[in-house]
Amino acid sequence: MFNDRSSLLAHLATRRSGKARDMVAPGPDARALHEIIALALRTPDHGKLAPWRIVTVAAEQREALATLLKRSWVKENPGAAGLDLSALDQFAHQAPTLLVLLSTPVPGSKIPVWEQQMSAGAVGMNLLHAAHAHGFVGSWLTGWAAYSAEVAAAFGAGDGDTIVGYFFLGTASRDLDERPRPDYDDVVRSWEI
Ligand SMILES: Cc1cc2nc3c(=O)[nH]c(=O)nc-3n(C[C@H](O)[C@H](O)[C@H](O)COP(=O)(O)O)c2cc1C
């Protein structure tokens, strides 16, 4: 994709998340999605444990996702109705493409769980970069749907596994403005010893 260094640098300098609810078709087709995921899996991984999993959610499975979210939410919040449930419907149906990324640390490994979880986060960042490089916009969302044990289990999470995030991909319906970034000097300093 990048035929010179400046285009790679431009990619890194311009990638932005889009709002999932504003994403429109097309999303990546099957081949592009496969490439995006394959690129994302090229991620630093101490011990070569591959402590992450990606679950693809097909367009025709969005209604099942909405049902799952609403059922689990009502179980946790008896009597919930109305706006709560329509927000979950909206969440499940937004954007053309949806991936769920899980952190699946290998139990008993000598590699600390924290390192395995960081590697899963790095897969997430790589997903956003790879989607952008393919001309799509991405959004990494968590919220309640990522922290519900019942929802996580439905995506195959076992003990110690967590949902890193929902990755919505699609086409931006409008230009994305840059957002404020931290001041370099606020977050970077020379080591003083
Ligand atoms: C782990 C994680 C979870 C996030 N969850 C949410 C979320 O639930 N809702 C939300 O509006 N933004 C969430 N964000 C923020 C957006 O994904 C994104 O960082 C923000 O919109 C700007 O991103 P950009 O710097 O890529 O443009 C999350 C970010 C991370 C890293």
The ligand as a MOL file (V3000), in Angstrom:
LIG
                    3D

  0  0  0     0  0            999 V3000
M  V30 BEGIN CTAB
M  V30 COUNTS 31 33 0 0 0
M  V30 BEGIN ATOM
M  V30 1 C -10.0040 0.6490 25.1820 0
M  V30 2 C -10.7830 1.7720 24.5880 0
M  V30 3 C -12.1730 1.8040 24.7370 0
M  V30 4 C -12.9180 2.8490 24.2220 0
M  V30 5 N -14.2730 2.8340 24.3960 0
M  V30 6 C -14.9880 3.8770 23.9500 0
M  V30 7 C -16.3910 3.8990 24.1420 0
M  V30 8 O -16.9770 2.9710 24.6710 0
M  V30 9 N -17.0750 4.9940 23.7030 0
M  V30 10 C -16.4340 6.0510 23.0840 0
M  V30 11 O -17.0960 7.0140 22.7040 0
M  V30 12 N -15.1130 6.0260 22.8660 0
M  V30 13 C -14.3720 4.9800 23.2860 0
M  V30 14 N -13.0260 4.9580 23.0690 0
M  V30 15 C -12.3930 6.1070 22.3720 0
M  V30 16 C -12.4180 5.9740 20.8570 0
M  V30 17 O -12.1950 4.6570 20.3980 0
M  V30 18 C -11.2920 6.8120 20.2350 0
M  V30 19 O -10.1540 6.6700 21.0110 0
M  V30 20 C -11.6320 8.2670 20.1320 0
M  V30 21 O -12.8430 8.4310 19.5200 0
M  V30 22 C -10.5870 9.0600 19.3160 0
M  V30 23 O -9.7400 8.2470 18.6710 0
M  V30 24 P -8.6240 8.6530 17.6040 0
M  V30 25 O -7.5040 9.2280 18.3440 0
M  V30 26 O -8.3080 7.3210 17.0070 0
M  V30 27 O -9.2360 9.5720 16.6070 0
M  V30 28 C -12.2600 3.9020 23.5290 0
M  V30 29 C -10.8780 3.8590 23.3430 0
M  V30 30 C -10.1500 2.8040 23.8690 0
M  V30 31 C -8.6470 2.7870 23.6530 0
M  V30 END ATOM
M  V30 BEGIN BOND
M  V30 1 1 1 2
M  V30 2 1 2 3
M  V30 3 2 2 30
M  V30 4 2 3 4
M  V30 5 1 4 5
M  V30 6 1 4 28
M  V30 7 2 5 6
M  V30 8 1 6 7
M  V30 9 1 6 13
M  V30 10 2 7 8
M  V30 11 1 7 9
M  V30 12 1 9 10
M  V30 13 2 10 11
M  V30 14 1 10 12
M  V30 15 2 12 13
M  V30 16 1 13 14
M  V30 17 1 14 15
M  V30 18 1 14 28
M  V30 19 1 15 16
M  V30 20 1 16 17
M  V30 21 1 16 18
M  V30 22 1 18 19
M  V30 23 1 18 20
M  V30 24 1 20 21
M  V30 25 1 20 22
M  V30 26 1 22 23
M  V30 27 1 23 24
M  V30 28 2 24 25
M  V30 29 1 24 26
M  V30 30 1 24 27
M  V30 31 2 28 29
M  V30 32 1 29 30
M  V30 33 1 30 31
M  V30 END BOND
M  V30 END CTAB
M  END
